[in-house]
Amino acid sequence: MGLSTRAIVFFPLLVWYLQGVAFCLTSSSDVPARLLVLDTLVPGQRLRLEGDTAPPSFRQLCGTSQDPLIVVGRQGISLHSRGIEVFVEQDSSGGDIFQLSATGRIADVCRVGEDEGSRWAGRQGTVKFLAPLDDDDLALSPNDFFQKEKRIRPNQMASASESLRELFLEWEQLVRNSGRERFPGHLDGVRRDLGEMPESPNARALWIAGFINPLPALGVAAEIRPSVLTARSTERRFIMADQGLRDSIARLKNPGPCF
């Protein structure tokens, strides 16, 4: 992964983490949660875990926790500033497989407890749930209300959102036509999990991040889910999604593996 690609993902995360902590410190509505430091998920994604991957104690933890389960990613030793609530369900393929399915409840991570010795033990912490995007698409973007310098003006947001849609359609056609799906029906399965592309801007950017960084992975795009999820403004979220799509499209147009 080159320097420019790493910048898409890593550079903004520390700033957004500190902003998230500051936001939580002023909040009186944070709630206890069990933090599962496994991956970054967006609404609709499903993280499949086989019996030989996750120990029985982890399944028991997920099934008996009295606190909400929040899956959150990490960079180095630092957890990302946002995660998403998940629930446990049996995988439809049967066998010793279960999955953590992301709901639409996104949370700012306010406090993180001590490492309990294993990623499968999770950590105790507190979170503040944000308003559902279906009710308030700007819930993810507190900086929209005071950001002074903007590359995307409010009257340009609709055209920027349409540009993302057109870029995504180009990306999807390239993936399908170049045979980059890992198995038959790969993209169709992703669409079943995520649903159709939302119309509202922040939900659309998250949806695109989940589609180009799906589970199971496609391996054709740089990881943008952490940057898109933790962005504090709609503009920044759009920029991350736009860069991720353009970078992946350029890779798909070249023969051979994308990475």
LUMVEX-560125 format. One record per residue (C-alpha): residue number from 0; residue in one letter; x, y, z. Coordinates in nm, 3 decimals, padded with zeros to 5 digits. Example, Ala and Ser with C-alpha at 12.3 -4.5 7.8 and 13.67 -1.06 7.14 Angstrom:
+-----+------+---------+---------+---------+
|  nr | rest |    east |   north |      up |
+-----+------+---------+---------+---------+
|   0 |    a |  01.230 | -00.450 |  00.780 |
|   1 |    s |  01.367 | -00.106 |  00.714 |
+-----+------+---------+---------+---------+
END
This chain:
+-----+------+---------+---------+---------+
|  nr | rest |    east |   north |      up |
+-----+------+---------+---------+---------+
|   0 |    m |  00.000 |  00.000 |  00.000 |
|   1 |    g |  00.156 |  00.330 | -00.115 |
|   2 |    l |  00.185 |  00.651 |  00.084 |
|   3 |    s | -00.111 |  00.819 | -00.090 |
|   4 |    t | -00.334 |  00.518 | -00.027 |
|   5 |    r | -00.235 |  00.501 |  00.340 |
|   6 |    a | -00.321 |  00.871 |  00.372 |
|   7 |    i | -00.678 |  00.794 |  00.265 |
|   8 |    v | -00.719 |  00.574 |  00.569 |
|   9 |    f | -00.485 |  00.674 |  00.849 |
|  10 |    f | -00.416 |  01.046 |  00.854 |
|  11 |    p | -00.754 |  01.175 |  00.978 |
|  12 |    l | -00.817 |  00.906 |  01.239 |
|  13 |    l | -00.623 |  01.056 |  01.532 |
|  14 |    v | -00.793 |  01.395 |  01.490 |
|  15 |    w | -01.138 |  01.237 |  01.474 |
|  16 |    y | -01.064 |  01.018 |  01.775 |
|  17 |    l | -00.975 |  01.323 |  01.986 |
|  18 |    q | -01.284 |  01.505 |  01.864 |
|  19 |    g | -01.497 |  01.205 |  01.956 |
|  20 |    v | -01.350 |  01.192 |  02.307 |
|  21 |    a | -01.415 |  01.563 |  02.354 |
|  22 |    f | -01.774 |  01.514 |  02.237 |
|  23 |    c | -01.830 |  01.229 |  02.482 |
|  24 |    l | -01.680 |  01.420 |  02.773 |
|  25 |    t | -01.955 |  01.679 |  02.734 |
|  26 |    s | -02.228 |  01.416 |  02.714 |
|  27 |    s | -02.434 |  01.291 |  03.003 |
|  28 |    s | -02.609 |  01.013 |  02.807 |
|  29 |    d | -02.327 |  00.763 |  02.756 |
|  30 |    v | -02.416 |  00.403 |  02.841 |
|  31 |    p | -02.213 |  00.094 |  02.938 |
|  32 |    a | -02.120 | -00.131 |  02.645 |
|  33 |    r | -01.908 | -00.433 |  02.563 |
|  34 |    l | -01.650 | -00.331 |  02.303 |
|  35 |    l | -01.551 | -00.606 |  02.059 |
|  36 |    v | -01.228 | -00.495 |  01.893 |
|  37 |    l | -01.259 | -00.697 |  01.573 |
|  38 |    d | -01.318 | -00.483 |  01.264 |
|  39 |    t | -01.489 | -00.171 |  01.134 |
|  40 |    l | -01.845 | -00.242 |  01.020 |
|  41 |    v | -02.113 | -00.025 |  00.862 |
|  42 |    p | -02.490 | -00.079 |  00.886 |
|  43 |    g | -02.600 | -00.405 |  00.729 |
|  44 |    q | -02.263 | -00.581 |  00.724 |
|  45 |    r | -02.225 | -00.928 |  00.874 |
|  46 |    l | -01.904 | -01.058 |  01.027 |
|  47 |    r | -01.899 | -01.439 |  00.997 |
|  48 |    l | -01.707 | -01.635 |  01.260 |
|  49 |    e | -01.637 | -02.005 |  01.244 |
|  50 |    g | -01.599 | -02.227 |  01.546 |
|  51 |    d | -01.227 | -02.275 |  01.490 |
|  52 |    t | -01.175 | -01.899 |  01.469 |
|  53 |    a | -01.361 | -01.769 |  01.772 |
|  54 |    p | -01.343 | -01.972 |  02.095 |
|  55 |    p | -01.662 | -02.096 |  02.265 |
|  56 |    s | -01.609 | -01.837 |  02.538 |
|  57 |    f | -01.661 | -01.560 |  02.282 |
|  58 |    r | -01.993 | -01.698 |  02.167 |
|  59 |    q | -02.097 | -01.727 |  02.531 |
|  60 |    l | -01.990 | -01.366 |  02.592 |
|  61 |    c | -02.196 | -01.245 |  02.298 |
|  62 |    g | -02.497 | -01.447 |  02.404 |
|  63 |    t | -02.500 | -01.345 |  02.769 |
|  64 |    s | -02.379 | -00.983 |  02.772 |
|  65 |    q | -02.623 | -00.752 |  02.950 |
|  66 |    d | -02.467 | -00.451 |  02.777 |
|  67 |    p | -02.492 | -00.360 |  02.408 |
|  68 |    l | -02.228 | -00.525 |  02.189 |
|  69 |    i | -02.027 | -00.268 |  01.994 |
|  70 |    v | -01.788 | -00.381 |  01.722 |
|  71 |    v | -01.508 | -00.129 |  01.680 |
|  72 |    g | -01.189 | -00.120 |  01.476 |
|  73 |    r | -00.844 | -00.012 |  01.582 |
|  74 |    q | -00.531 |  00.154 |  01.451 |
|  75 |    g | -00.224 |  00.031 |  01.634 |
|  76 |    i | -00.310 |  00.029 |  02.003 |
|  77 |    s | -00.583 |  00.292 |  01.971 |
|  78 |    l | -00.947 |  00.208 |  01.915 |
|  79 |    h | -01.141 |  00.403 |  01.656 |
|  80 |    s | -01.367 |  00.676 |  01.784 |
|  81 |    r | -01.684 |  00.510 |  01.653 |
|  82 |    g | -01.830 |  00.164 |  01.641 |
|  83 |    i | -02.160 | -00.001 |  01.562 |
|  84 |    e | -02.398 | -00.218 |  01.760 |
|  85 |    v | -02.422 | -00.582 |  01.654 |
|  86 |    f | -02.641 | -00.877 |  01.739 |
|  87 |    v | -02.560 | -01.248 |  01.715 |
|  88 |    e | -02.739 | -01.477 |  01.473 |
|  89 |    q | -02.682 | -01.826 |  01.340 |
|  90 |    d | -02.533 | -01.834 |  00.993 |
|  91 |    s | -02.779 | -01.959 |  00.732 |
|  92 |    s | -02.526 | -02.210 |  00.599 |
|  93 |    g | -02.552 | -02.404 |  00.925 |
|  94 |    g | -02.265 | -02.578 |  01.097 |
|  95 |    d | -02.048 | -02.427 |  01.365 |
|  96 |    i | -02.071 | -02.076 |  01.221 |
|  97 |    f | -02.233 | -01.767 |  01.364 |
|  98 |    q | -02.228 | -01.405 |  01.264 |
|  99 |    l | -02.230 | -01.062 |  01.416 |
| 100 |    s | -02.479 | -00.852 |  01.220 |
| 101 |    a | -02.448 | -00.474 |  01.230 |
| 102 |    t | -02.761 | -00.280 |  01.315 |
| 103 |    g | -02.813 |  00.083 |  01.221 |
| 104 |    r | -02.709 |  00.204 |  01.569 |
| 105 |    i | -02.376 |  00.386 |  01.542 |
| 106 |    a | -02.204 |  00.492 |  01.862 |
| 107 |    d | -01.929 |  00.731 |  01.966 |
| 108 |    v | -01.683 |  00.546 |  02.189 |
| 109 |    c | -01.653 |  00.753 |  02.505 |
| 110 |    r | -01.445 |  00.548 |  02.747 |
| 111 |    v | -01.241 |  00.232 |  02.693 |
| 112 |    g | -01.160 | -00.013 |  02.972 |
| 113 |    e | -00.844 | -00.212 |  03.018 |
| 114 |    d | -00.738 | -00.479 |  02.772 |
| 115 |    e | -00.863 | -00.807 |  02.919 |
| 116 |    g | -00.594 | -01.024 |  02.764 |
| 117 |    s | -00.763 | -01.144 |  02.446 |
| 118 |    r | -00.946 | -00.989 |  02.154 |
| 119 |    w | -01.219 | -01.245 |  02.220 |
| 120 |    a | -01.275 | -01.117 |  02.574 |
| 121 |    g | -01.370 | -00.769 |  02.458 |
| 122 |    r | -01.339 | -00.462 |  02.676 |
| 123 |    q | -01.580 | -00.282 |  02.899 |
| 124 |    g | -01.647 |  00.076 |  02.799 |
| 125 |    t | -01.910 |  00.343 |  02.753 |
| 126 |    v | -02.063 |  00.477 |  02.432 |
| 127 |    k | -02.306 |  00.742 |  02.320 |
| 128 |    f | -02.553 |  00.622 |  02.057 |
| 129 |    l | -02.615 |  00.863 |  01.772 |
| 130 |    a | -02.955 |  00.929 |  01.622 |
| 131 |    p | -03.048 |  00.679 |  01.346 |
| 132 |    l | -02.949 |  00.801 |  00.999 |
| 133 |    d | -03.303 |  00.733 |  00.880 |
| 134 |    d | -03.419 |  01.002 |  01.123 |
| 135 |    d | -03.123 |  01.241 |  01.109 |
| 136 |    d | -02.869 |  01.201 |  00.830 |
| 137 |    l | -02.648 |  01.468 |  00.991 |
| 138 |    a | -02.612 |  01.276 |  01.319 |
| 139 |    l | -02.265 |  01.163 |  01.209 |
| 140 |    s | -02.152 |  01.513 |  01.117 |
| 141 |    p | -02.139 |  01.755 |  01.413 |
| 142 |    n | -01.875 |  01.964 |  01.236 |
| 143 |    d | -02.122 |  02.058 |  00.962 |
| 144 |    f | -02.265 |  02.322 |  01.193 |
| 145 |    f | -01.945 |  02.521 |  01.245 |
| 146 |    q | -01.698 |  02.424 |  00.973 |
| 147 |    k | -01.596 |  02.749 |  00.803 |
| 148 |    e | -01.388 |  02.641 |  00.505 |
| 149 |    k | -01.564 |  02.392 |  00.281 |
| 150 |    r | -01.470 |  02.240 | -00.051 |
| 151 |    i | -01.830 |  02.124 | -00.100 |
| 152 |    r | -02.083 |  02.402 | -00.046 |
| 153 |    p | -02.433 |  02.322 |  00.081 |
| 154 |    n | -02.581 |  02.397 | -00.261 |
| 155 |    q | -02.332 |  02.153 | -00.417 |
| 156 |    m | -02.415 |  01.861 | -00.189 |
| 157 |    a | -02.680 |  01.713 | -00.417 |
| 158 |    s | -02.448 |  01.715 | -00.718 |
| 159 |    a | -02.165 |  01.569 | -00.507 |
| 160 |    s | -02.396 |  01.290 | -00.393 |
| 161 |    e | -02.496 |  01.221 | -00.753 |
| 162 |    s | -02.127 |  01.215 | -00.851 |
| 163 |    l | -02.068 |  00.946 | -00.587 |
| 164 |    r | -02.356 |  00.743 | -00.729 |
| 165 |    e | -02.215 |  00.764 | -01.082 |
| 166 |    l | -01.865 |  00.669 | -00.963 |
| 167 |    f | -02.007 |  00.372 | -00.779 |
| 168 |    l | -02.196 |  00.249 | -01.086 |
| 169 |    e | -01.873 |  00.270 | -01.288 |
| 170 |    w | -01.692 |  00.079 | -01.013 |
| 171 |    e | -01.958 | -00.193 | -00.995 |
| 172 |    q | -01.956 | -00.243 | -01.371 |
| 173 |    l | -01.575 | -00.275 | -01.371 |
| 174 |    v | -01.583 | -00.535 | -01.094 |
| 175 |    r | -01.849 | -00.743 | -01.268 |
| 176 |    n | -01.703 | -00.715 | -01.619 |
| 177 |    s | -01.346 | -00.792 | -01.509 |
| 178 |    g | -01.444 | -01.104 | -01.318 |
| 179 |    r | -01.313 | -00.971 | -00.985 |
| 180 |    e | -01.589 | -01.124 | -00.773 |
| 181 |    r | -01.443 | -01.389 | -00.544 |
| 182 |    f | -01.733 | -01.626 | -00.610 |
| 183 |    p | -02.054 | -01.625 | -00.818 |
| 184 |    g | -02.309 | -01.381 | -00.679 |
| 185 |    h | -02.059 | -01.203 | -00.452 |
| 186 |    l | -02.183 | -00.852 | -00.526 |
| 187 |    d | -02.545 | -00.964 | -00.525 |
| 188 |    g | -02.493 | -01.096 | -00.171 |
| 189 |    v | -02.339 | -00.766 | -00.063 |
| 190 |    r | -02.643 | -00.583 | -00.196 |
| 191 |    r | -02.877 | -00.815 | -00.009 |
| 192 |    d | -02.696 | -00.732 |  00.315 |
| 193 |    l | -02.670 | -00.357 |  00.260 |
| 194 |    g | -02.994 | -00.297 |  00.073 |
| 195 |    e | -03.028 | -00.044 | -00.207 |
| 196 |    m | -02.819 |  00.273 | -00.218 |
| 197 |    p | -02.968 |  00.538 |  00.016 |
| 198 |    e | -03.061 |  00.882 | -00.111 |
| 199 |    s | -02.939 |  01.081 |  00.191 |
| 200 |    p | -02.572 |  01.185 |  00.167 |
| 201 |    n | -02.411 |  01.044 |  00.483 |
| 202 |    a | -02.600 |  00.715 |  00.462 |
| 203 |    r | -02.496 |  00.693 |  00.095 |
| 204 |    a | -02.127 |  00.743 |  00.175 |
| 205 |    l | -02.141 |  00.473 |  00.445 |
| 206 |    w | -02.320 |  00.237 |  00.207 |
| 207 |    i | -02.054 |  00.287 | -00.059 |
| 208 |    a | -01.779 |  00.221 |  00.196 |
| 209 |    g | -01.949 | -00.105 |  00.292 |
| 210 |    f | -01.992 | -00.206 | -00.071 |
| 211 |    i | -01.634 | -00.154 | -00.187 |
| 212 |    n | -01.499 | -00.300 |  00.141 |
| 213 |    p | -01.750 | -00.585 |  00.179 |
| 214 |    l | -01.759 | -00.898 |  00.389 |
| 215 |    p | -01.636 | -01.138 |  00.256 |
| 216 |    a | -01.367 | -00.912 |  00.115 |
| 217 |    l | -01.329 | -00.840 | -00.257 |
| 218 |    g | -00.969 | -00.719 | -00.237 |
| 219 |    v | -01.010 | -00.447 | -00.499 |
| 220 |    a | -01.022 | -00.130 | -00.285 |
| 221 |    a | -00.824 |  00.035 | -00.010 |
| 222 |    e | -00.992 |  00.018 |  00.331 |
| 223 |    i | -01.203 |  00.331 |  00.375 |
| 224 |    r | -01.466 |  00.220 |  00.627 |
| 225 |    p | -01.280 |  00.362 |  00.932 |
| 226 |    s | -01.230 |  00.701 |  00.766 |
| 227 |    v | -01.588 |  00.722 |  00.639 |
| 228 |    l | -01.743 |  00.610 |  00.967 |
| 229 |    t | -01.535 |  00.836 |  01.192 |
| 230 |    a | -01.546 |  01.149 |  00.975 |
| 231 |    r | -01.696 |  01.442 |  01.166 |
| 232 |    s | -01.839 |  01.623 |  00.862 |
| 233 |    t | -02.040 |  01.527 |  00.557 |
| 234 |    e | -01.778 |  01.688 |  00.334 |
| 235 |    r | -01.495 |  01.479 |  00.478 |
| 236 |    r | -01.707 |  01.164 |  00.449 |
| 237 |    f | -01.775 |  01.241 |  00.082 |
| 238 |    i | -01.407 |  01.307 |  00.015 |
| 239 |    m | -01.306 |  00.974 |  00.169 |
| 240 |    a | -01.569 |  00.782 | -00.031 |
| 241 |    d | -01.478 |  00.965 | -00.352 |
| 242 |    q | -01.106 |  00.897 | -00.310 |
| 243 |    g | -01.171 |  00.533 | -00.227 |
| 244 |    l | -01.383 |  00.483 | -00.539 |
| 245 |    r | -01.139 |  00.664 | -00.770 |
| 246 |    d | -00.840 |  00.473 | -00.633 |
| 247 |    s | -01.019 |  00.139 | -00.677 |
| 248 |    i | -01.139 |  00.226 | -01.028 |
| 249 |    a | -00.781 |  00.305 | -01.131 |
| 250 |    r | -00.666 | -00.032 | -00.992 |
| 251 |    l | -00.947 | -00.220 | -01.165 |
| 252 |    k | -00.855 | -00.072 | -01.502 |
| 253 |    n | -00.508 | -00.226 | -01.478 |
| 254 |    p | -00.454 | -00.598 | -01.548 |
| 255 |    g | -00.353 | -00.826 | -01.264 |
| 256 |    p | -00.420 | -00.815 | -00.891 |
| 257 |    c | -00.531 | -00.483 | -00.741 |
| 258 |    f | -00.289 | -00.523 | -00.450 |
+-----+------+---------+---------+---------+
END
